[in-house]
Amino acid sequence: MELLANFINLLTQALVIAIVLRAILSWFVPEGDHPVVRILRDVTDPLIVPLRRVIPSIGMLDLSPFVAIILLQVVRSIVIATLSGAGG
């Protein structure tokens, strides 16, 4: 169970980094034709696009990446706590 918990922890950390990088790069490369931007978009769209449908933007500020990071951290905590309790 510890191996699975470590994998989930690593996966969520990688997704958070991808979301942050995507948000930062969107300020500099708004069109997103760069291969790195396309990869980040492909990885993060399944998390961010559904949130954009329900979370309104505040002016030019898109809050969906922030909400996605918070949700990832909450899910990670719940899953790791569940795995720790099950393995105990």
Backbone atoms as SQL, in Angstrom:
CREATE TABLE atoms (id INTEGER PRIMARY KEY, chain TEXT, resi INTEGER, resn TEXT, atom TEXT, x REAL, y REAL, z REAL);
INSERT INTO atoms VALUES
  (1, 'A', 1, 'MET', 'N', 0.818, -1.204, 0.000),
  (2, 'A', 1, 'MET', 'CA', 0.000, 0.000, 0.000),
  (3, 'A', 1, 'MET', 'C', 0.858, 1.263, 0.000),
  (4, 'A', 2, 'GLU', 'N', 2.033, 1.176, 0.624),
  (5, 'A', 2, 'GLU', 'CA', 2.907, 2.341, 0.673),
  (6, 'A', 2, 'GLU', 'C', 3.384, 2.738, -0.722),
  (7, 'A', 3, 'LEU', 'N', 3.639, 1.744, -1.561),
  (8, 'A', 3, 'LEU', 'CA', 4.060, 2.023, -2.930),
  (9, 'A', 3, 'LEU', 'C', 2.958, 2.762, -3.692),
  (10, 'A', 4, 'LEU', 'N', 1.734, 2.336, -3.528),
  (11, 'A', 4, 'LEU', 'CA', 0.602, 2.997, -4.186),
  (12, 'A', 4, 'LEU', 'C', 0.421, 4.422, -3.657),
  (13, 'A', 5, 'ALA', 'N', 0.563, 4.602, -2.354),
  (14, 'A', 5, 'ALA', 'CA', 0.444, 5.936, -1.763),
  (15, 'A', 5, 'ALA', 'C', 1.544, 6.854, -2.293),
  (16, 'A', 6, 'ASN', 'N', 2.752, 6.333, -2.410),
  (17, 'A', 6, 'ASN', 'CA', 3.856, 7.128, -2.959),
  (18, 'A', 6, 'ASN', 'C', 3.596, 7.496, -4.414),
  (19, 'A', 7, 'PHE', 'N', 3.055, 6.557, -5.176),
  (20, 'A', 7, 'PHE', 'CA', 2.738, 6.820, -6.582),
  (21, 'A', 7, 'PHE', 'C', 1.676, 7.916, -6.697),
  (22, 'A', 8, 'ILE', 'N', 0.632, 7.828, -5.881),
  (23, 'A', 8, 'ILE', 'CA', -0.443, 8.837, -5.912),
  (24, 'A', 8, 'ILE', 'C', 0.126, 10.207, -5.523),
  (25, 'A', 9, 'ASN', 'N', 0.979, 10.217, -4.527),
  (26, 'A', 9, 'ASN', 'CA', 1.596, 11.464, -4.097),
  (27, 'A', 9, 'ASN', 'C', 2.436, 12.066, -5.224),
  (28, 'A', 10, 'LEU', 'N', 3.237, 11.251, -5.878),
  (29, 'A', 10, 'LEU', 'CA', 4.078, 11.709, -6.980),
  (30, 'A', 10, 'LEU', 'C', 3.228, 12.186, -8.166),
  (31, 'A', 11, 'LEU', 'N', 2.172, 11.457, -8.467),
  (32, 'A', 11, 'LEU', 'CA', 1.285, 11.824, -9.575),
  (33, 'A', 11, 'LEU', 'C', 0.610, 13.168, -9.327),
  (34, 'A', 12, 'THR', 'N', 0.107, 13.370, -8.125),
  (35, 'A', 12, 'THR', 'CA', -0.558, 14.643, -7.829),
  (36, 'A', 12, 'THR', 'C', 0.442, 15.798, -7.841),
  (37, 'A', 13, 'GLN', 'N', 1.659, 15.558, -7.357),
  (38, 'A', 13, 'GLN', 'CA', 2.679, 16.609, -7.405),
  (39, 'A', 13, 'GLN', 'C', 3.010, 16.978, -8.851),
  (40, 'A', 14, 'ALA', 'N', 3.124, 15.977, -9.716),
  (41, 'A', 14, 'ALA', 'CA', 3.414, 16.227, -11.129),
  (42, 'A', 14, 'ALA', 'C', 2.274, 17.007, -11.784),
  (43, 'A', 15, 'LEU', 'N', 1.033, 16.667, -11.446),
  (44, 'A', 15, 'LEU', 'CA', -0.112, 17.387, -12.008),
  (45, 'A', 15, 'LEU', 'C', -0.163, 18.836, -11.521),
  (46, 'A', 16, 'VAL', 'N', 0.156, 19.057, -10.264),
  (47, 'A', 16, 'VAL', 'CA', 0.177, 20.424, -9.736),
  (48, 'A', 16, 'VAL', 'C', 1.249, 21.237, -10.452),
  (49, 'A', 17, 'ILE', 'N', 2.419, 20.651, -10.643),
  (50, 'A', 17, 'ILE', 'CA', 3.490, 21.345, -11.361),
  (51, 'A', 17, 'ILE', 'C', 3.061, 21.649, -12.797),
  (52, 'A', 18, 'ALA', 'N', 2.412, 20.688, -13.443),
  (53, 'A', 18, 'ALA', 'CA', 1.942, 20.897, -14.818),
  (54, 'A', 18, 'ALA', 'C', 0.921, 22.027, -14.878),
  (55, 'A', 19, 'ILE', 'N', 0.018, 22.091, -13.919),
  (56, 'A', 19, 'ILE', 'CA', -0.992, 23.153, -13.891),
  (57, 'A', 19, 'ILE', 'C', -0.333, 24.514, -13.677),
  (58, 'A', 20, 'VAL', 'N', 0.618, 24.591, -12.768),
  (59, 'A', 20, 'VAL', 'CA', 1.309, 25.858, -12.506),
  (60, 'A', 20, 'VAL', 'C', 2.088, 26.299, -13.747),
  (61, 'A', 21, 'LEU', 'N', 2.812, 25.375, -14.368),
  (62, 'A', 21, 'LEU', 'CA', 3.560, 25.710, -15.577),
  (63, 'A', 21, 'LEU', 'C', 2.631, 26.176, -16.696),
  (64, 'A', 22, 'ARG', 'N', 1.511, 25.499, -16.826),
  (65, 'A', 22, 'ARG', 'CA', 0.546, 25.898, -17.858),
  (66, 'A', 22, 'ARG', 'C', 0.038, 27.313, -17.604),
  (67, 'A', 23, 'ALA', 'N', -0.263, 27.612, -16.366),
  (68, 'A', 23, 'ALA', 'CA', -0.766, 28.945, -16.041),
  (69, 'A', 23, 'ALA', 'C', 0.299, 30.007, -16.316),
  (70, 'A', 24, 'ILE', 'N', 1.518, 29.735, -15.930),
  (71, 'A', 24, 'ILE', 'CA', 2.597, 30.703, -16.159),
  (72, 'A', 24, 'ILE', 'C', 2.854, 30.882, -17.647),
  (73, 'A', 25, 'LEU', 'N', 2.930, 29.774, -18.379),
  (74, 'A', 25, 'LEU', 'CA', 3.194, 29.871, -19.815),
  (75, 'A', 25, 'LEU', 'C', 2.057, 30.554, -20.567),
  (76, 'A', 26, 'SER', 'N', 0.845, 30.466, -20.041),
  (77, 'A', 26, 'SER', 'CA', -0.282, 31.116, -20.730),
  (78, 'A', 26, 'SER', 'C', -0.128, 32.632, -20.740),
  (79, 'A', 27, 'TRP', 'N', 0.658, 33.182, -19.820),
  (80, 'A', 27, 'TRP', 'CA', 0.903, 34.622, -19.818),
  (81, 'A', 27, 'TRP', 'C', 1.866, 35.012, -20.939),
  (82, 'A', 28, 'PHE', 'N', 2.770, 34.102, -21.294),
  (83, 'A', 28, 'PHE', 'CA', 3.809, 34.423, -22.267),
  (84, 'A', 28, 'PHE', 'C', 3.521, 33.857, -23.656),
  (85, 'A', 29, 'VAL', 'N', 2.834, 32.721, -23.722),
  (86, 'A', 29, 'VAL', 'CA', 2.513, 32.066, -24.991),
  (87, 'A', 29, 'VAL', 'C', 1.009, 31.798, -25.018),
  (88, 'A', 30, 'PRO', 'N', 0.203, 32.857, -25.179),
  (89, 'A', 30, 'PRO', 'CA', -1.254, 32.678, -25.067),
  (90, 'A', 30, 'PRO', 'C', -1.861, 31.789, -26.145),
  (91, 'A', 31, 'GLU', 'N', -1.262, 31.739, -27.318),
  (92, 'A', 31, 'GLU', 'CA', -1.819, 30.923, -28.400),
  (93, 'A', 31, 'GLU', 'C', -1.608, 29.438, -28.154),
  (94, 'A', 32, 'GLY', 'N', -0.499, 29.073, -27.554),
  (95, 'A', 32, 'GLY', 'CA', -0.270, 27.681, -27.202),
  (96, 'A', 32, 'GLY', 'C', 0.165, 26.785, -28.330),
  (97, 'A', 33, 'ASP', 'N', 0.914, 27.303, -29.313),
  (98, 'A', 33, 'ASP', 'CA', 1.386, 26.469, -30.409),
  (99, 'A', 33, 'ASP', 'C', 2.696, 25.758, -30.091),
  (100, 'A', 34, 'HIS', 'N', 3.347, 26.151, -29.028),
  (101, 'A', 34, 'HIS', 'CA', 4.608, 25.525, -28.647),
  (102, 'A', 34, 'HIS', 'C', 4.342, 24.086, -28.179),
  (103, 'A', 35, 'PRO', 'N', 5.215, 23.128, -28.538),
  (104, 'A', 35, 'PRO', 'CA', 4.990, 21.725, -28.151),
  (105, 'A', 35, 'PRO', 'C', 4.844, 21.511, -26.644),
  (106, 'A', 36, 'VAL', 'N', 5.608, 22.246, -25.850),
  (107, 'A', 36, 'VAL', 'CA', 5.515, 22.095, -24.391),
  (108, 'A', 36, 'VAL', 'C', 4.139, 22.535, -23.907),
  (109, 'A', 37, 'VAL', 'N', 3.644, 23.639, -24.464),
  (110, 'A', 37, 'VAL', 'CA', 2.318, 24.130, -24.077),
  (111, 'A', 37, 'VAL', 'C', 1.243, 23.117, -24.472),
  (112, 'A', 38, 'ARG', 'N', 1.395, 22.517, -25.645),
  (113, 'A', 38, 'ARG', 'CA', 0.415, 21.507, -26.081),
  (114, 'A', 38, 'ARG', 'C', 0.423, 20.297, -25.161),
  (115, 'A', 39, 'ILE', 'N', 1.608, 19.852, -24.746),
  (116, 'A', 39, 'ILE', 'CA', 1.696, 18.705, -23.825),
  (117, 'A', 39, 'ILE', 'C', 1.055, 19.046, -22.488),
  (118, 'A', 40, 'LEU', 'N', 1.375, 20.229, -21.963),
  (119, 'A', 40, 'LEU', 'CA', 0.783, 20.644, -20.685),
  (120, 'A', 40, 'LEU', 'C', -0.730, 20.755, -20.794),
  (121, 'A', 41, 'ARG', 'N', -1.208, 21.263, -21.926),
  (122, 'A', 41, 'ARG', 'CA', -2.656, 21.373, -22.138),
  (123, 'A', 41, 'ARG', 'C', -3.293, 19.990, -22.202),
  (124, 'A', 42, 'ASP', 'N', -2.643, 19.059, -22.917),
  (125, 'A', 42, 'ASP', 'CA', -3.182, 17.697, -23.018),
  (126, 'A', 42, 'ASP', 'C', -3.265, 17.021, -21.653),
  (127, 'A', 43, 'VAL', 'N', -2.283, 17.275, -20.801),
  (128, 'A', 43, 'VAL', 'CA', -2.237, 16.642, -19.477),
  (129, 'A', 43, 'VAL', 'C', -3.240, 17.278, -18.521),
  (130, 'A', 44, 'THR', 'N', -3.384, 18.594, -18.598),
  (131, 'A', 44, 'THR', 'CA', -4.198, 19.296, -17.600),
  (132, 'A', 44, 'THR', 'C', -5.631, 19.577, -18.012),
  (133, 'A', 45, 'ASP', 'N', -5.927, 19.527, -19.308),
  (134, 'A', 45, 'ASP', 'CA', -7.300, 19.800, -19.753),
  (135, 'A', 45, 'ASP', 'C', -8.359, 18.930, -19.087),
  (136, 'A', 46, 'PRO', 'N', -8.116, 17.629, -18.879),
  (137, 'A', 46, 'PRO', 'CA', -9.166, 16.833, -18.222),
  (138, 'A', 46, 'PRO', 'C', -9.539, 17.338, -16.828),
  (139, 'A', 47, 'LEU', 'N', -8.632, 18.064, -16.179),
  (140, 'A', 47, 'LEU', 'CA', -8.939, 18.632, -14.863),
  (141, 'A', 47, 'LEU', 'C', -9.508, 20.038, -14.962),
  (142, 'A', 48, 'ILE', 'N', -8.939, 20.841, -15.852),
  (143, 'A', 48, 'ILE', 'CA', -9.271, 22.263, -15.882),
  (144, 'A', 48, 'ILE', 'C', -10.536, 22.580, -16.680),
  (145, 'A', 49, 'VAL', 'N', -10.739, 21.926, -17.810),
  (146, 'A', 49, 'VAL', 'CA', -11.886, 22.255, -18.668),
  (147, 'A', 49, 'VAL', 'C', -13.229, 22.070, -17.947),
  (148, 'A', 50, 'PRO', 'N', -13.459, 20.960, -17.247),
  (149, 'A', 50, 'PRO', 'CA', -14.749, 20.853, -16.531),
  (150, 'A', 50, 'PRO', 'C', -14.928, 21.938, -15.468),
  (151, 'A', 51, 'LEU', 'N', -13.835, 22.321, -14.817),
  (152, 'A', 51, 'LEU', 'CA', -13.933, 23.377, -13.804),
  (153, 'A', 51, 'LEU', 'C', -14.256, 24.727, -14.434),
  (154, 'A', 52, 'ARG', 'N', -13.729, 24.976, -15.613),
  (155, 'A', 52, 'ARG', 'CA', -14.015, 26.250, -16.301),
  (156, 'A', 52, 'ARG', 'C', -15.495, 26.401, -16.624),
  (157, 'A', 53, 'ARG', 'N', -16.176, 25.273, -16.787),
  (158, 'A', 53, 'ARG', 'CA', -17.609, 25.334, -17.103),
  (159, 'A', 53, 'ARG', 'C', -18.432, 25.813, -15.923),
  (160, 'A', 54, 'VAL', 'N', -17.931, 25.581, -14.704),
  (161, 'A', 54, 'VAL', 'CA', -18.719, 25.928, -13.518),
  (162, 'A', 54, 'VAL', 'C', -18.136, 27.080, -12.704),
  (163, 'A', 55, 'ILE', 'N', -16.868, 27.421, -12.929),
  (164, 'A', 55, 'ILE', 'CA', -16.236, 28.497, -12.176),
  (165, 'A', 55, 'ILE', 'C', -16.060, 29.703, -13.097),
  (166, 'A', 56, 'PRO', 'N', -16.721, 30.794, -12.789),
  (167, 'A', 56, 'PRO', 'CA', -16.587, 31.965, -13.660),
  (168, 'A', 56, 'PRO', 'C', -15.218, 32.625, -13.493),
  (169, 'A', 57, 'SER', 'N', -14.734, 33.214, -14.578),
  (170, 'A', 57, 'SER', 'CA', -13.503, 33.993, -14.516),
  (171, 'A', 57, 'SER', 'C', -13.803, 35.327, -13.850),
  (172, 'A', 58, 'ILE', 'N', -12.818, 35.852, -13.173),
  (173, 'A', 58, 'ILE', 'CA', -12.942, 37.184, -12.572),
  (174, 'A', 58, 'ILE', 'C', -12.097, 38.119, -13.425),
  (175, 'A', 59, 'GLY', 'N', -12.752, 38.825, -14.313),
  (176, 'A', 59, 'GLY', 'CA', -12.027, 39.664, -15.261),
  (177, 'A', 59, 'GLY', 'C', -11.174, 38.781, -16.165),
  (178, 'A', 60, 'MET', 'N', -9.875, 39.011, -16.165),
  (179, 'A', 60, 'MET', 'CA', -8.952, 38.211, -16.972),
  (180, 'A', 60, 'MET', 'C', -8.353, 37.060, -16.167),
  (181, 'A', 61, 'LEU', 'N', -8.757, 36.926, -14.927),
  (182, 'A', 61, 'LEU', 'CA', -8.193, 35.903, -14.040),
  (183, 'A', 61, 'LEU', 'C', -9.035, 34.639, -14.085),
  (184, 'A', 62, 'ASP', 'N', -8.408, 33.547, -14.516),
  (185, 'A', 62, 'ASP', 'CA', -9.054, 32.236, -14.565),
  (186, 'A', 62, 'ASP', 'C', -8.731, 31.500, -13.272),
  (187, 'A', 63, 'LEU', 'N', -9.753, 31.249, -12.470),
  (188, 'A', 63, 'LEU', 'CA', -9.544, 30.604, -11.170),
  (189, 'A', 63, 'LEU', 'C', -9.514, 29.079, -11.239),
  (190, 'A', 64, 'SER', 'N', -9.855, 28.505, -12.384),
  (191, 'A', 64, 'SER', 'CA', -9.938, 27.048, -12.474),
  (192, 'A', 64, 'SER', 'C', -8.616, 26.333, -12.168),
  (193, 'A', 65, 'PRO', 'N', -7.441, 26.847, -12.542),
  (194, 'A', 65, 'PRO', 'CA', -6.214, 26.154, -12.130),
  (195, 'A', 65, 'PRO', 'C', -6.026, 26.116, -10.615),
  (196, 'A', 66, 'PHE', 'N', -6.379, 27.209, -9.938),
  (197, 'A', 66, 'PHE', 'CA', -6.263, 27.235, -8.481),
  (198, 'A', 66, 'PHE', 'C', -7.196, 26.215, -7.837),
  (199, 'A', 67, 'VAL', 'N', -8.414, 26.164, -8.332),
  (200, 'A', 67, 'VAL', 'CA', -9.386, 25.204, -7.802),
  (201, 'A', 67, 'VAL', 'C', -8.934, 23.769, -8.094),
  (202, 'A', 68, 'ALA', 'N', -8.383, 23.535, -9.285),
  (203, 'A', 68, 'ALA', 'CA', -7.895, 22.197, -9.638),
  (204, 'A', 68, 'ALA', 'C', -6.787, 21.761, -8.688),
  (205, 'A', 69, 'ILE', 'N', -5.880, 22.672, -8.353),
  (206, 'A', 69, 'ILE', 'CA', -4.791, 22.340, -7.426),
  (207, 'A', 69, 'ILE', 'C', -5.349, 22.001, -6.047),
  (208, 'A', 70, 'ILE', 'N', -6.297, 22.783, -5.588),
  (209, 'A', 70, 'ILE', 'CA', -6.906, 22.513, -4.277),
  (210, 'A', 70, 'ILE', 'C', -7.608, 21.159, -4.284),
  (211, 'A', 71, 'LEU', 'N', -8.382, 20.882, -5.324),
  (212, 'A', 71, 'LEU', 'CA', -9.080, 19.595, -5.418),
  (213, 'A', 71, 'LEU', 'C', -8.097, 18.430, -5.480),
  (214, 'A', 72, 'LEU', 'N', -7.017, 18.589, -6.227),
  (215, 'A', 72, 'LEU', 'CA', -6.004, 17.528, -6.281),
  (216, 'A', 72, 'LEU', 'C', -5.422, 17.250, -4.903),
  (217, 'A', 73, 'GLN', 'N', -5.143, 18.297, -4.156),
  (218, 'A', 73, 'GLN', 'CA', -4.570, 18.119, -2.825),
  (219, 'A', 73, 'GLN', 'C', -5.561, 17.441, -1.869),
  (220, 'A', 74, 'VAL', 'N', -6.825, 17.807, -1.981),
  (221, 'A', 74, 'VAL', 'CA', -7.847, 17.188, -1.129),
  (222, 'A', 74, 'VAL', 'C', -8.003, 15.710, -1.471),
  (223, 'A', 75, 'VAL', 'N', -8.104, 15.402, -2.765),
  (224, 'A', 75, 'VAL', 'CA', -8.251, 14.003, -3.189),
  (225, 'A', 75, 'VAL', 'C', -7.023, 13.191, -2.785),
  (226, 'A', 76, 'ARG', 'N', -5.828, 13.779, -2.971),
  (227, 'A', 76, 'ARG', 'CA', -4.593, 13.097, -2.577),
  (228, 'A', 76, 'ARG', 'C', -4.611, 12.770, -1.086),
  (229, 'A', 77, 'SER', 'N', -4.990, 13.727, -0.273),
  (230, 'A', 77, 'SER', 'CA', -5.031, 13.510, 1.173),
  (231, 'A', 77, 'SER', 'C', -6.013, 12.412, 1.549),
  (232, 'A', 78, 'ILE', 'N', -7.184, 12.430, 0.923),
  (233, 'A', 78, 'ILE', 'CA', -8.198, 11.414, 1.227),
  (234, 'A', 78, 'ILE', 'C', -7.718, 10.029, 0.807),
  (235, 'A', 79, 'VAL', 'N', -7.166, 9.920, -0.401),
  (236, 'A', 79, 'VAL', 'CA', -6.725, 8.618, -0.894),
  (237, 'A', 79, 'VAL', 'C', -5.574, 8.089, -0.048),
  (238, 'A', 80, 'ILE', 'N', -4.608, 8.929, 0.268),
  (239, 'A', 80, 'ILE', 'CA', -3.460, 8.473, 1.059),
  (240, 'A', 80, 'ILE', 'C', -3.915, 8.090, 2.480),
  (241, 'A', 81, 'ALA', 'N', -4.819, 8.857, 3.052),
  (242, 'A', 81, 'ALA', 'CA', -5.333, 8.497, 4.383),
  (243, 'A', 81, 'ALA', 'C', -6.079, 7.164, 4.341),
  (244, 'A', 82, 'THR', 'N', -6.834, 6.961, 3.283),
  (245, 'A', 82, 'THR', 'CA', -7.564, 5.699, 3.122),
  (246, 'A', 82, 'THR', 'C', -6.599, 4.528, 2.955),
  (247, 'A', 83, 'LEU', 'N', -5.575, 4.728, 2.140),
  (248, 'A', 83, 'LEU', 'CA', -4.583, 3.661, 1.936),
  (249, 'A', 83, 'LEU', 'C', -3.798, 3.390, 3.209),
  (250, 'A', 84, 'SER', 'N', -3.489, 4.420, 3.968),
  (251, 'A', 84, 'SER', 'CA', -2.764, 4.233, 5.216),
  (252, 'A', 84, 'SER', 'C', -3.609, 3.463, 6.233),
  (253, 'A', 85, 'GLY', 'N', -4.896, 3.775, 6.258),
  (254, 'A', 85, 'GLY', 'CA', -5.807, 3.071, 7.165),
  (255, 'A', 85, 'GLY', 'C', -6.024, 1.640, 6.755),
  (256, 'A', 86, 'ALA', 'N', -6.036, 1.385, 5.432),
  (257, 'A', 86, 'ALA', 'CA', -6.258, 0.026, 4.930),
  (258, 'A', 86, 'ALA', 'C', -5.028, -0.844, 5.102),
  (259, 'A', 87, 'GLY', 'N', -3.850, -0.238, 5.050),
  (260, 'A', 87, 'GLY', 'CA', -2.617, -1.015, 5.154),
  (261, 'A', 87, 'GLY', 'C', -2.199, -1.310, 6.575),
  (262, 'A', 88, 'GLY', 'N', -2.786, -0.593, 7.530),
  (263, 'A', 88, 'GLY', 'CA', -2.362, -0.598, 8.896),
  (264, 'A', 88, 'GLY', 'C', -2.520, -1.797, 9.686);
